[in-house]
Amino acid sequence: MHDVFSRWRSGKSRPDDSAASRPDYWSLPLDALYASLKTAPGGLASDDAAARQPSVTRAYRPSLARQIGASLVRQLSSPLVLILLIGAVVALVAHDWLDALIVLSIVLASALVGSLHEIRSNRAIERLREQVASRADVWRDGRLQNLPASEVVPGDIVELSAGSLIPADGRLIEARDCFVNQALLTGETFPVNKQAGQVEAAAGLAQRDNCLFRGTSLRSGTARLLAVNCGMHTELGHIERSLVLRPPETEFERGLRHFGGLLLRVMLVMITAVLGLNLFLDRPPLDTLMFAIALAVGLSPELLPAILSATLSAGARRMATRGVIVRHLNAIENLGAMDTLCTDKTGTLTRGVVALDGAVDVDGQPSAAVLRLAWLNAALQTGLRNPLDEAICEHVRELPQAPASADKLDEVPYDFARKRLSVLVREAGQAAPRLICKGALETILQVSQSVQQGDAVLPLSAPLRAALGERFATWSAAGYRVLGVAYRWLEQPDCSTDDEQGLTFAGFLLFFDPPEPGVREELDALRELGVAVKIISGDNRLIAQQVAESVGIPVERVITGSELGQMRDEALINLAPRISLFAEVDPNQKERIIRALQKTGHVVGFLGDGINDAPALHAADIGISVDTAVDVAKEAADFVLLRHELALVRQGIDEGRRTFANTLKYIYLTTSANFGNMISMAVASFFLPFLPLLAKQILLNNFLSDIPAIGIAGDRVDADWSRTPHRWDIGEVRRFMILFGLISSAFDLLTFGVLLYLVGEQPELFRSGWFVESLITELVIIFVVRTHKPFYRSRPGRFLLVSSLLVALLTVLLPYTPAGGWFALQPLPATVLIAVLLITLLYAACSEWAKQRFFARLSGSRQP
């Protein structure tokens, strides 16, 4: 990665794989760039943009045929499948055409099933993600249109404001206080100031101050961008093609990897032992090799990727029907494991519909003059729109008569360092322009030196400043969000942050956002699910505490941002789990709080929708945003809520736990059935004068047993299991595998003895009997391990039940059909079928007893 950054910074060229890329566009005059892109300052016509779209779409999304081909290659390139294909080739060389054909057919059928599930799941998720995809304001047909960011094409003119995610690489046409976070590309820690103009052709990526790049975000200010390169032709696209960009491994993925390593070690030992001993016993080398290979495949959970994909996508679809869009599938299990949710109060614990309750002067009296100043500031600014500005404009719209307007001359956009916004206007009858500044009360008072009291302007003395502070504290304790409004007359027709000094304080704006109805009940429901809710707010501590207590969150102590700034990491790690409210927090402190909670072993979710929430969303185990959030927050989130309701988070947790439970069911099934069967076959191959099953019989057994296993993705989950967070425990899986594998193997050995007694040393009948017993018991164990309750008290999903019954019927009938001959199966005597039935019933009873003991002991060990 460092080498890639270094090459870009030095400006060295790289191969251009498309005519769509325009090298050195940062050094061209804008007129020449317009001509090269066949566009104009007013943007493109829709027909022209549509003609350019296909090349961009191909770069973003490969065709269905390519997706199917890539999926099949992934399925067939599994090491176990490759080993099996080699075995089929060996069979062909030995002229064993039928066995080779059967092996290849089963391999291809399994790969096709896995691919179809993967493609179906991926396409379904893509359709869901499109609902919350980033959008861009683009000039088309002479008017500004809000379009999906993926529809931006070279030559488009894009308007950007604070919080916008940059949709393409391009040149700045205009920029105002434009600061961009481009750490994704250059690794720079702080936002970079961008300005329109030209730079040298040799300038590296980090020196192109006149360019914006896809995937970066506007931290503050406004900008107008000429899109030059889009899709995979962008700087980010080159990284995506040249590097494998992968999100950090989740806890569940680590568990799966460790589980795979455990199975691999067991397989290697088993295959080596089986091969060596059977060759020593002078068994046919080809049969022995195929048997060992099939043994390895039989132990492997080869459908686990397909089952996992189907389970996750099914969970994502169910969550979408409830109003939760999943952007990163692998985060679903983390959502189920979440035990701590951090959130701001606005829109989550409160209604999120902020109303302006009053505009008052320094004496606390309603003031039309203060309201007019606030309205001009909110209505004329063009930067980041926020609910407070909307509330001011909505309040004015409801007035019988609107205040007198003014002409806007300039503005200084809001940013999170200054915490204020300034607009310069020229009013009728006034010779000098007036700078109107609105923002957090503390920052407004810092740049004010006088106050407007009636018609008089008085110095802002210490007693007067203290009186204003007391008013602020009183309103904050009552739950009001308080802003300040100030102004200053200027001489010049433009302004900058340097002009935000020597202001005259005009008055206060009082906003109120009442608690969301039913939020107390939702918080109680989350607590019942084992999830603690913590408030991390930038608001005044008095407001935040009032809201927390009104919705039933107990607050024993409030930690403020200033206290955090003086607190060592060790102290925060010790204190954070016991604190329910963090107030007056700076944006960069949110991430620090989340990291501290994670270091104490908590699985932390964060719900945010602002520009500066992106780092915290990235840091959290589960990032949650809303569809009305700024683009950079939605892109950083794992889940996007279509409604700003805490109930959706609770429902998402339910789905996350259901998905996690169904994935574990397949793991338990694989370990209890496959592992036991493979031990049995390995042991039997040592003392039987013939192989207990042929390779093609093992593969058919594995294939048929996987058909009902697919139904696990949509299986029901016991309500008791969903009431607490669950995390991956490789030790638990290992103990389960050993216990139930040994039980399965014990009953297999019992079956061997019964079959030897009933049919003697007749290989075909013996294999047919064990084939039926092995598959039937594997179907039975599905219903035992799918629930912690007695299996007859938990209703399975319809597909799981029906498919299991059909496969069981097919298994019993197969030896009596012509197709059974292809797999060397023979019709079984009635005594064998009765024996298989009795062994199956005994196996189910023993497995159920062992399951109850296993989970009872496990539950007891988890008690504090």
N, C-alpha and C positions, 0 to 999 in steps of 0.2 A: 504493500500500500504506500509506504514511504517513497519507493522508487517511482510509483505512478505520480504522486504529488510533485516530486522533484522534477520529473520530466515536464509536467505542465507548467510549473513555476518558471522553469528555464526557457519556456517558449519553444522547445524542440517540437518538430512536426511529427505526426504519426500518419500512417496510411489512411487515406480517405476512401471509405468504402461506399460512398454514395455521392451522387451529384448534388444531393440535398444539402450537404455540408458546405459552408462557405468560409474558407480559411481567411484569417486576417480581417474579418468584418469589423472588428473593433477599431481598425486604423483607417477605414474608408470614410470619406465625407458622407453625410446622411443622404444627400441627393443621389450620390452614386449607389448607395445601398438600396434606396427606394427603387432606382432603375433596375438594379440587379435582381431584386425580388419581384419586380413588376407590380408594385403597389404604390400607395400615395398616403400622405398624412391623414387622410380621412378613412383609411382602412380599405378592406376588400369588399367586393360584392359577394353575395351569398353563393352565386353560381360559380364564381372563380374559386372561392374557398372550398366548395364541394368537390371541384375538380382536383384540388391539391390534397384532399383528405385521404384518399386510399393509401398513398405512400406512408403517411403518418400512422394510419390505423394498422397497417401491416407491421410497422415497427413496434407498436404497442402490444398487438395481439396476434399470435400465429394462427394460421388456418386450422380448421377442425381436423383435416387430414394430418397435418403436422403434429397436432396434439396427440392424436391417436397413435401415430407412428412413434413419437417420443415415449408415450406411456408403455407401449408394447416393448420397446427396447429396454426400458427400465425393468419391466417385469421379467423379461427373458435374460437380463444380464445379472440376475441374482446369482451369487456363487453356487448355491445349491441347485438352481435350475441348470446352470452350465454343467455342473457335474452330471446331472441327469441326462442332459443332451449328449454328453460324451459317452455315457453308458448306452444310449440308443444307437450311437454310431458304432460302438463295439458290437452290438447285436446285429446291426446291418452287415458288418464285415464278416460275422460268423454265419450269415445267411438265415438268421432268426427273424424273418420278415414280420411275422405277426406280432411278436413281442415288441419289436422296434416301433411298429405302427401304433400299437396301443400306448406305449410310453410317450411317443411324440404327441398323440392325440390328447392324452391327459394333460401333458405339459401345456400345450397350446390352449386347451379349454380353460385351464386354471389362469393362464396369462390373460386370456380374453375376458374372463369374469373380472379379474382384478383391474384391467384397463377400463372396462366399461364403467365400473364403479368409480374409478378415479376421475374419468372424464366427466361423468354425470355430476359427481360431487363438485369438481372444480368449476364447471360451467354454471351450476346453481349458485355457488358462492360468488362468482363474478357478477351474476345478475343482481345479487343482493348488494354487493359493494357499489354497483353503479348508482344505487339509491342515495348514497352518501358520498359520492365521488366529489373531488374538488371541482370548483367552478371558477370561471374567469369572466371579467367584464371586458368584452371585445367590441371594437367598432366594426360593424357590418352594415352595409347598405346605408351608410351615413348616420346611423344611430347606434347607441350603446346597447349591447345585448349581453345577457348573462347566459353563458354556455358552459357545458362540461369542459374542463381543462384539456381533456384528450382530443377535443375538436379544434384546438388552436393549431393553425398551420403557418408555415413561413409566409411572411408578408402581413400578418395580422397586427393590428394596433391594440395593445392591451393596457387597460387602466388598473393600477395597483394602489393599495393602501395598506396601512399597518395590519399585519395578520395575514396578508395574502401569501399563498404559496405560489412561487414563480412557475408558470406552466411551460416555459420554453427558454432556450438560450437566446439572448437578443441584446440590442443596443438601446440605451436610454435616449429617449427623445426629450423628455423633461423629467426633472427630479426636484423634490422639495424636501429638505431635511431627511433624505432617504438613507436609512441605515439597514443593512442586510446581514442576516446570519447565514454565512456560507461555510461554516465549519465542516459541513458534510463533504465539501470538495477540497478545501484548502487546509482544514485543521485549525483555522484561526479561532481563538477563544472569544474575542470580542466582536460585536457587530462592526461591519465595514461601511464607511461613508461612500456613497455612490453619487456620481454627478454626470450629467450629459457632457459630451465632448468627444475628442479623439485621443487615442494613445498610439504609441509606436507599434508597428507590426511585430516587433520582436518581444513585446511585453508578454510575460508569462501570465498564467491564469490569475494569480493573486494580484497582479498589477493592472488588470483590466478594470479600472474603476468606472468605466462607462458602460459596463455590461452587467446583466443579471443572468443567472443560470438556473435551469430547471432543477426543482427539488429544494432550492434554498428558499428562504422566507423573508418578507419585509418586516423588520422589527419596528420601525417607526417611519413616519413621513408618507409621502405620496410619490408616485412615479407613473410615467407613460413609456411603454416598452414597444419596440419594434421587434416582433418575433422573427428570428433568423433560422435557427435549427430546432427541430421538434423531435419528440419520441426518442428513438435509439440513436439519432444523429447528434444528440446533445452531449455535453461533457459527462453528465451522469450516465447517459446511455453507453458511453465508451467504457465506463467503470463496470456497468452491469454486464457487459459482454466479456470483458477481460478478466473479471474477478468473480468469484463465487461469493456474493453478498448474502449472508445468512444471519437472521436474528439470533440473539443469545439463546443457548439451549435452555429449555424450560426444565423444571424439576422432573416432570413426567417423562420428557424425552430422555433425560439422563437415566431414569429408571428403566425405560425400554432398552436403552443401549446396554446397561448392565445385565438386564435379563437376557438379551441376545448373546452377550459374552458368556453367560453361564451355560446357555444351551449349546453354544459352539464348543466349549470345553468338554461337555458331556458327550457330544457327538463324536469328537475326535477320539476320545478314549474308547467309546463303544465301537466305532468303525474299525479302529486298529485291532481291537481284541477279536471282533467277529471275523475280520479278514484273515488275521493270522491263524486263529484256531481252526477255522473251517478249511483253509488251505492245508493246514497240517493234517487234518482228517481226510485229505484227498477228496474233498467235495469238488464238483465241477467248477473250474475257475471262473467261467463266464457267469454262471448262476450265482456263485458266491459274490462276485464283484457287483452284479446288479442288485443282489439282496442287500449288500452293505450300503450301496448308494441309496436304494429305496428306504432303508432304515434311517439314514440321515435325513432324507426328505420327510419321512413320516414323523420324525421328532420335531422338525422345524415348523413354526407357526407361519407357513408361507402366505396365508391369506391375512396375516395381521395388518399389513399396510392397507389392504382393501377394506378390512373390517374397521380399522381405525378411521380411514377416510370416510367410509359410509356412516359410521357412528357420529363423527364430527359434523359432517354435512347435514345429517338428519337433525342433529341438535341445532345447527345454525338455521335450518329452515323453520324449525319450531320456534326458535327465538325470534326470527323475523316476523312470524305471525303475531307475536306479542309486542312487537315494536322495538326489538333490539337487533341491530345489524352487526354481524360478526365480520371483522376485517382480517383478523389473523386467527385461523382455525385452531392452531395449537394452544391458544390462550384459553380455550373453553375449559380444559381440565383445571387450569389455574383459577378460573373463576369459581369452580366448585370447591377448590381448596382455600379460597380467600377467608381469612378470619378477621381482617381489619379493613375498613373502608374509610378513606380520608376524602373529604369534600369541602368545598366552600358552602356557605349557607344559601347564597342567592340562587333561586330557581330550583334548588333541591329540597331544602328545608322550608324555603319560602316560596310564594307563588311565582316569583320571577317576573311578575308584571308590575314593574316599579311605577308608582304614581307620584307626581309632584304635588305635595300636600300644601306647600306654601312658599312664596318668595317674600322675604321680610328684610327690613332695613336693620341697621345696627341696634336699634331699640327694640327689635322683635315685632315691629308692626308691619302688616301687609304693605307691599310696595310695588306699584305698577312699573316704576322705573327700574327696579332690580329685575323684575320679570322680563322687561323688554331687553335689557342687556343680556340676560341669560339666553333668551330666545334668539337674538341675533347671533350669538356665539354658537349655539347648537345648530341652528338652521343653515348657516352659511359655511360651516366647516365642511371639508371634503375628505377628511382622514377617516380613521376608524369610527364607525357608528357604534354607539353603545346604548343600553337601555335608558340611561339617564338623559341623554340627548333626545331620545324618542319620547320620553315622558314629558320633557319640557315642551316639545313641539305639539304633542297631543293635548296638553293642557291649554296651550294657546289656541288650538283649533276649536276648542269648546267654548272659547270666550265669545260674547256677543259681537265684539268688535276687535279685530286684530290690531296689535301695536304697529306703529309706523315702522316701515322697513328702512333699509339702507343699502348702499352699494358696497360690495366687498372689494377690497383692494389687495389684501394679502392675508396669509395665516401662518402660524407656527403650530404644526400638528402636535397632538398629544403624544407623550412618551412616558414610560413608566419610571424614568429617573426624575423628571421634573414634576410629574403628576398634575399637569395643567395643560390647557389648550388656549391659544390666543388667536383672535381674528381681528384684522384691521379693517375698519369700515369708514365710509364717508356718508354722513347723515345730512339730510336736507337742512339748509340754514346754518350749517357749521362749516367754517373755513378750513379748520384743521381736521385731519382724520383722527379717529379714536380707536385705541387698542383696547379690546375687551378680553379680559382673562378670566377663565373659570377653571376650578379644580379643587383638589383636596384643601380643606381650610388651612391647615398648617402651612402648606407650600404657598398659598395665596398671601397669608399674613407675613411670610418671610420676605416677600418682595413688595410689600405695601409700606408706605411711610405716612399715610394720612387716611382719614375715614370721612365718608359722606354722611353727615347727620343733619337731616332736613335739607335746607338750602345751603348750609355751611359745610366747609371742608376744614376739618380739625386735624392737628397732628396726632398720630397714633402713639399715644403715651403708654407707659407701662400699666397704669391703672385701667385705662381703656382696653388695652390688650388682654388684661386679666379678666375684665368683665365679659369680653367676647368669648374667652375660653370657658367661662362659667356657663354661658348660654349654650355653647357647643356641648358641654358635658351633660347638661340637663336634657337636651334634645336627644343625645346619643343614648342616654340611659332609658329614654322612653321608646327606643327602637328606631329612631330616625337616622337616615344617612344624610349627612350635612356637607354641602359644598359651599365654597366661598366665591363671590363675584367681585372683581375689581376692574378699574379702567385707568387709562392714561391717554392724554392728548399728545400726538406726535406731529412732527413737521414734515417728514418725508412720507411718500406713498407706499413704502414697503417696511417690513419689520423682520426681526430675528429674535433669538432668545436673549440677546443683549438688551433689548428694549423692555424685557420683563423685569423692571425695577422701578422704584419710585412710584408705585401704583397707589391709587385711591380706593380703599376698600368700600364697596357699595352695600353689601348685605349678604344674606344667607339664602340658600336653597334647601328646602326640607323635603326629602323623599321618603316614602314608606313602602315597604314590601312585606305584607302580612304573611304569617306562617301558612304553609300549604295545608288545606283541609285533609285530614286523615294521615298526616305525616307522623304523628305520634304513634299511631297504630302500626305504621310501616316500620318505624324504628323498633317497636316492640317485637315485630315479626322477624326482623333481622337479628335481634338479640337471641330469639329462640332458635335461629339457625346458626348460632355461634359466631356472629359477625358483630364486632364492635365498631361504632361509627365515631369518627373524630373529625372535628371542624378545623380546617386550616384556612383562615380568612385574612385578607388584607385590611379588613374594616377595623374601626375603632373597637377596642376591647369591650367597652360598655354595650355597644350595639350587638356585637357577637355573643356576649354572655346573655343578653336579654333574649335573643332569638333561641339560643341553646336551651335555656331554662324553660322557655315557653313551649318547646316541643318535647320536653322530657329528657333531655340529655343532662345528667348531673355534672356540675362544674365545681370541683373542689379547689382547683387552682388554674389560673390562666397564665400561659407562657406567651410573652410578647416577642416581637421581632428584635427589639433592642436587647432583651434578655438572651435570646438565641445567639446574637452576635458576640456576646461575652462568654458564652458557654462552651466548654471543651466537648469534643465528640464523645468522650467516655461518659461525661455527665449526662449528655443528651440521650445516649443509648440506654442509660439506666433509668432516666426519667420519662422518656417518650411513651412507653406502654401505659403509664399511669395517668397521662394527661389527655383529657377529652377535648380541650379547646386551645388552639394556637391562634392568636390574634395579632393584628398589625404586622403581619409577616410579609417580608419582601419576597418577590417571585423566586429568587434563587435559593431561599431558605426552605421552600416546599420540598425540593428534592432532598435536602439534607435531613429533614424530618422523616421522609419515607425511607431513606437509607438506614437511619438509626433504628426504625421499627423492624426492617428486614434483618438487621444484624442480631436482633433478639429472637429470631426464629419465626416471625410473623409473615404470613403471605398477605401482601398489602395491595389493595386496590386504590386507585385515585380517580376521582371524578372531576374533570375540569373542562373549561371551554374557552379560555382566554389565550392570548398570544404567549404569555409567559408561563402557561401551564405545560407547554410541550416538554421541557426537561423533566418535570415531575411525571408526566404521562409515560415518558420513555423509561424512567427509573422504576416505576411501580411494576409489580408482578402482573397487574391487570390495569391497563389504561382505559378509562371510560370517558367518552365525550358525548355531545348531543349534536343533532343535525343542524342546529342553528349556530354552532361554534365556528370560530375562524378556521380557515383551511388548515393552518399549521397544527392546530389542536386535533382536528379530525384525522389528519394523516398520522399523527403520533399515537392515536388511540388503537386499542385492540377491539373495542366495541363502541358503537355509536347508537345512542338512544334516539328514537324518532319522536319521543315525547320526554320532556324534562320532568320525569316522575321517578321517585325513589322506588315505587312499586315495580318498575321495569327492572331495576337492579336485583330486587328480590327474586323476580321470576327468572332472570338470567342465572342467578345462583342455583335455582332449582334445576334448570336445564343443564348447567355445567356439572352438577353433581350426578344427574342422570347419565350424561355422556361419559363421565369418568367411571361410573359404576358399570356401564355396559362394556366399556373397554376392558375393565378388570375381569369381567365375566369370561371374556374370550381368553384372557391370560390364564385364568384358573382352569378353564376347560382344556386348554392346550397342555398345561402342566399335569393335570390329573389323568387325562386319557392318553394322549400321545406318549408321554414319558413312560407310563406304566406299560403300554403296549410294546414300546421299543425295548424295554428291559426284558419283558417276557419273550420277545422274539430272539433277542440276543442270547438269553439263557437257554431257550429251547433249541437253538441252532447248535449248542454244544453237545446235548445228550440225545437229541433225536437223530435217527439215521437219515433224515431228509430235512430240507429247509422247511420251517413251519408255515411260511407264506412265500409265494413267489413275488418278485419285484412288482409285477403288474397288479397283483392282488393288493399289495400294500398301497400302491398309488391310487387304485380305485377306492380302497377303503378311505384313504385320506381325502380324496376328492368328494366322495358322497357325504362324509361327515362334515365337510365344510359348507355344504349347501344350507342346512338349517342354521349353522353358526352365523351366516350372513344376517339372519333375522335378529340376532342379538342387538344390532344397531338400533332397531325400533322397539326393543323389549321394554316392558314396564319395569319400574324400579320401586322397591318398597319405600313407603313414606318414612319409616323409621330410619332407614339408611341415609335419607336426604336431610335429616335434621341437624347433622353435624358436619364440619369440614373434614375432608379426607385427603390424605397425601400418600404419594407413592412410597411403598415400603418394600424394598427388594428382599429384606430378610423375611418378611411375612410370605412373599411369593415363594421363596426358596423352601421354607418350612412346609407350605401347602403342597408344593411339588413333591417333596420327599414323602410326606404322609400319604397323600392320595395316589401318588405313583406306586408306592409299595402296596397299597390296598388293591389297586387295579391289577398289578402284577400278580398278587397272591391269588386273585380270582381267575386270572388267566392260567396260572399253573394248575389250579383246580380244574379248569376246563380241559387242559391238556390231559390230566389223569382220567377224567370222565370220557374224553374222546378216545383215548388209547384203550380204555376198557370196552367201549361200545363198538368201535370200528376197527380197532387194532392198528397195525402199521400199514394202513392204506393211505398214502400221501394225499391223493385227490380228495377223498372223503374227509380226512383230518383237516386239511386246509379249508375245505368248504365249511365245515362245522365251526372252525375258529374264526373264519372270515365273518360269518353271520353273528357269532357271539361277540366278537370284538366290536363290530359296528353298532349292534343293538345296545351294548353296555355304554358305548360312547355317546349315543343319543340319550340314554337315560341320565348319564352324569350331567348333561346340559341342564336338566331341570333341577338337579340337586344343587349344583354350584351357583345357579343364577340368583339365589336368594339366601339370606341368612336365616329365614324362617323355615319351618318344615315345608318341603316343596309343595305339599298338597294344600297349603294355606296361602300360597302366592300365585296369582293368576298370570300366566305367561302371555306374551304378545301373540296375536293371531297368526302371523307369518311363521313365527318360531314353532308354534304348536302344529300347524298344518303341514309345514315342510318336514318336520321331524316324523310325523305319522306317515307321510308319503315315502320318505326315504326308508323307514323301517319296513313298510310293506314291500318296497322294491327289493330291499336286502333279502327278505325271506323268500321272495318269488324268483329272484335272479338265478339261483342254481337250477331251477326247473325250466328255464327258457333257453333257446338256442344261443342267446348272447352270453349266457353263463359259460358256455363252452369256450368262448374266446378268452375267457379269464381262467380257464382250467377249473371251473366250479362244477360240482356234480350234485344231483338231487340227494337230499338228506333223508334218512329214515325218520319216522315219527318219533322214535325214542330220543334221537339227537335233538330234535326241535323241542321236545318236552324238557329235556335236560338243560338246554340253553335258556328256556323260559324260567326254570327254577333258579338257575345260577344268576340270571339277571335280577330276579326279585330279591334274592339274598344279597347281591351286590348293592342294589339300591338302598336296602335297609341298613347295611353296614356303613355305606358312604354317608347316609343321612345322620346316623349316630355319630360318626367321626366328625362330621361338619359341625354339629351342635357343640361337641366338646372342644373343637378347635377354636371356634369363634367365641365361645364362652370364656375360654382361657385367655384368648387374645384381648377380649373386652376387659377382663379383670386386670391384665397386665398394664392396661392403659389408664386405669384409675389412679389419681394422684395419691 
